[in-house]
Amino acid sequence: MSETEASYRVRIGAWVRARLSRNPNAIKVDAEGLDLFVVRDVLDPQACQDLMRLIDADLVPSGLLGPTDDKEFRTSQTCNPHPDHPLVRKLEQRIHDVVGIQPHLGEYAQGQRYAVGQQFKPHFDWFDTGSDYWPRQIKGGGQRTWTAMLFLNEPEAGGHTVFTEANVTVRPRAGNLLVWNNLTSDGQVNIRSKHQGSPVEAGVKYVITKWFRERTWKPLDDDIPTY
């Protein structure tokens, strides 16, 4: 990582942290070694319902960026809605208004649906710079900085987001935005950001997630959408 990249990561981390700290609807979660916020009522109930219907209309099995022998690692379904859809444009605008990161740094928003028993085991959103996929991610915008995950509903039981290394469990609540920094205050990848979508025990869980990069995000022609 160059000095320029490190400097930017530090600045964007401080910028978003300060912005969220000033937001009266944002709650800073007491998470060990992790910048983690819950922002209440980012979307109204009708918009959440409309996005759930949009997700249901175009579902595929959720993918992974790197290989694993564990067939139960990620068992949800994913929707990659068109970024120009009016519902998606509204969602994107709300997230940008809250987080304050420039739009060109954001990946396309991605929807996920978890039925009973489905889960996403503990993982990181940041990229492993020693992996085979890293050279492609450099071309696509580099390291991920912040993640914004919007809960669209509340399953009857289970489906919590658990930060396994920071000792925090967040229960889904429709319209709330969960925001965290995947990097440390000095711009390094943060192991405290490891998290999981715990199995849904009753009902169905819907979320929509947006990731931000350190440089302009450029979707590559042969990319398959991943987490």
N, C-alpha and C positions, 0 to 999 in steps of 0.2 A: 504494500500500500504506500503510495507516494505521500509527500507532505501535503500536497494540495488536496488529495482525497481525504486524508485524515482531518485536515482543517475544515473541509466542507461537512463531513460527518459530525464533527463536534458542533459546528454552527447550527446545522439543521436540527440536531438533537436539542440544543438549548432553546432554539426558536419555538419548536412545537411544545416543549415542556412549559415554557413561559406562557404561550398562548392558551394552552389548556388550563393552566393554573389560574388564569384570569376569567375563565368561563364559569358563570354562576351555575350552569347545569352540569358541570364536570366535577367528578369526585376522584381525587387521587387515591388510589388503592395502596394500602400499606403492604407493599410487596418487597421482599428482601432483595436488594440489588437490581431492581427493575423499575423503569418508568412505565407505569400502568395506570390508565384512567378509564372510568366509566362515564360516558356522557349521556344524560337522560333525555328521552323524548326527542330524538333526532328526526324520526319520521313518525307521522300520524298512523293510527291503526288502519285506515283505508289504504294508504300507500303500502303498508306492510302486506296486507291481504293481496293487493294487486301484484306485488313482486313475487309472492308465493305462487300465484297462478302462472306468472311468467316463467318461473323456474320449472314448475311441473310440466310445462308444454314442451320442453326440450332437454331431457335428462340423458346423461351418459354415465357410465361407471367412472368414478373419480380416479385420476391418475397420480403417478408419483414421478418426481424428477430423477431420482436415483433408484437402482434396483434393490429388491429385498426378497428374501425367501419366505417372508411371513405373509401369507395370503389374507390374514385378518388385520394387516397393518392399517389399511384405509379401505373401508367398506361402504362409504357413502356414495351418493350420486351427485353429479355436477352439472350445472348449466352455465354456458358461456353466452350470455345474452348480447345481442348486438349493441355496441356502445351508443348508437344513434337512436335507440328506442326511447320514446319520451319518458318512460318510467326510469330507465337507467340514467338518462341525462339529469333528471330530478335528483336521483340518489347521489350521483357523482357530485352535483353542485352542493348538496347538503354536506357531504363528507369534506369537500374542499373548504366550505365555509367554516367547518369546525376545526379541522386540522391545520389549515393554512398553508399546506405545501403546494407549490406550483403544479398546475394540472399536468404539464408535460412530463413530470416525474412519476406519474401514477400509471400502473398497469391497468388493463381492463378489469372492471369489477367481475367477480365470479360468484355464482350462487351455489350453495350446497344443500342437499336434503338428506337427512338421517332418519331412517325408519327404525323400528324397535330392533335393538341389538347391534345397530351399525355404529361405527366409531372411527376415530382417527387417533392412533396411538402416539405417544410422546415424540415430538419432532421439533425442528427449528424452521423458521421462515427464512432466516439468512442462508446464504449460499456458502458451501464448503469450497474455499479457494484451492484446495488440493484435489478436487474431484475432476472427473473427465468432462463434466458439463460446464465447468467454470469458464473456459475460454469463450464459449458461446454467450454466456451471461455478461461477460465484459463487453461484447459487441452490442448487447441488448440494453445496456444501461448500468451495468455493474451491480454492486451490492444492494440488497434491500435495506432500507432504513426503518421506516415505521410500517406497522400493520394496523388497518382499521377494519373491524368486523362488526357488522350490524346484525343484531338478533331480530328476526322477523316474527317470531312467535315464542310461546312458552310450552315445551312438551309437558305432558302430564307428570313424567318422572324421568330423572336422569338427564343426560345430554349436557352436563356442565362443562365449561372450559376450565381446565385445571393447569396451572403453571407449576409443574412438578418440582422445579428447583427453587422457586420463590415462595412456596408454601401458600398458594392462593387458589381458591376455587370461586369461579364466577357463575352464578346461575343465570340462564337466559331470561331476558325480559323483553317483550316486544317493543321495538322502537329505540332500544338502548344501543349505543355504539361503544364497543370495547376497543381501546386504542393503546398500543404499546410500542416501545422502542426496541428493535431487535439488536441494537448496538449499545455499548457502554458509553459513559460520558466522554471517554477519550477516543471514541470512534472504532473500537474493536468489536468483533462479534461477541454477543453476550450469551453465555450459557444459561443465565437465569431466565432467558426468554423461552426456554423449552416448555412446550405446552401440548395438551391433548384435548380432543373432543371425546369426552367419556361416553360410553354406550348409552343410547336412549333406552329407557326401561319401559316407558309407556307413551303412546302418542307418536308424533313426528316433530322433528326439529328442522327449522329453516334458518340459514344464515346467508349473508352475502358479504364477501370479503374484498378489500382493495389493498394492494401492496404498493409501496413507494420505493423508488430507486435513488441512488446517489447522483445519477446523471439522467439525461433524457431517455425515457424508455422507448425502445424501438422493437416492435414485434417482428421477429424474423420469419421469413416466408414459410419455412418448413417446421416452425415450432408447433408442438402439440400443447394446448393449455394444460398447465400443471398447478400444483398447490403453491 
